[in-house]
Amino acid sequence: MRWTGPLESAALLTVLRVPAGAAASTRGVLPWAPLVGLVLGGPAAGVAVAGTQLVSPLAGAVLFVAVLAALTRGLHLDGLADTADGLGPLRGRERALQVMRQGDVGPFGVVTLLLTVLLQVACAATLLAADGGWTALWAAPLVARLAMARTGLPGVPMAAGSALGRSVAGTVSARWLAGWVFASAALLTVVDPALVPSAVAGLLAAELLLRRARTRLGGVTGDVMGAMGETAAAATLLVAAAALP
């Protein structure tokens, strides 16, 4: 496993400045994506808690989503919108991939992006209003990038024409991903055992999206990876909010 991977992952998945040579390879992007999620969740949840204390849980929730978007250059939100445009309307595979590669966002993408962000904000606001609910906000980015790392397992097909897909295909071993899943489950159990079912729900939601992408697009693209992350985060927050006493 490449130990320069954390820098490679941060170079692509965040706005963090890394040494120039760290962006030369993408082999470590997916294997170390969960670590990036763990790091991003801290400041995002911290700002959300501060916003809650200073203004309201709703303000804190909006800041949570805004901080994550800023720290990731909105990369995954863009992927969500493009994936929705590709998977939504009835069109052939080649046309769907062509639409996803275009720079504009269609109505399916706009609606999906709006509803997903609203869901994340609503659930985050509910969690921030509860004692200890902020832990789910910290966990959601971790779960999101666990879902993204799953696409790097050997045998996961990449869609035709996906440059990022080809460069990260097969870069995550089953043993490596299992280690991340075990470590994440142990960490979440220590923080709050109720977060584990929420994380499982997030991963399952991303898996459903992956199956749809494989059927419709023939495999995974960079946009699909981002969409899986946003879907996993939204599902994690939703189940965590629903489980509040």
Secondary structure as UniProt FT lines:
FT   TURN            3..4
FT   HELIX           5..13
FT   HELIX           20..24
FT   TURN            27..32
FT   HELIX           33..54
FT   HELIX           57..71
FT   TURN            72..74
FT   HELIX           75..87
FT   HELIX           93..101
FT   HELIX           107..128
FT   TURN            131..133
FT   HELIX           134..150
FT   TURN            151..152
FT   TURN            154..155
FT   TURN            160..161
FT   HELIX           163..168
FT   TURN            169..170
FT   HELIX           174..191
FT   TURN            193..194
FT   HELIX           195..217
FT   HELIX           222..242
//
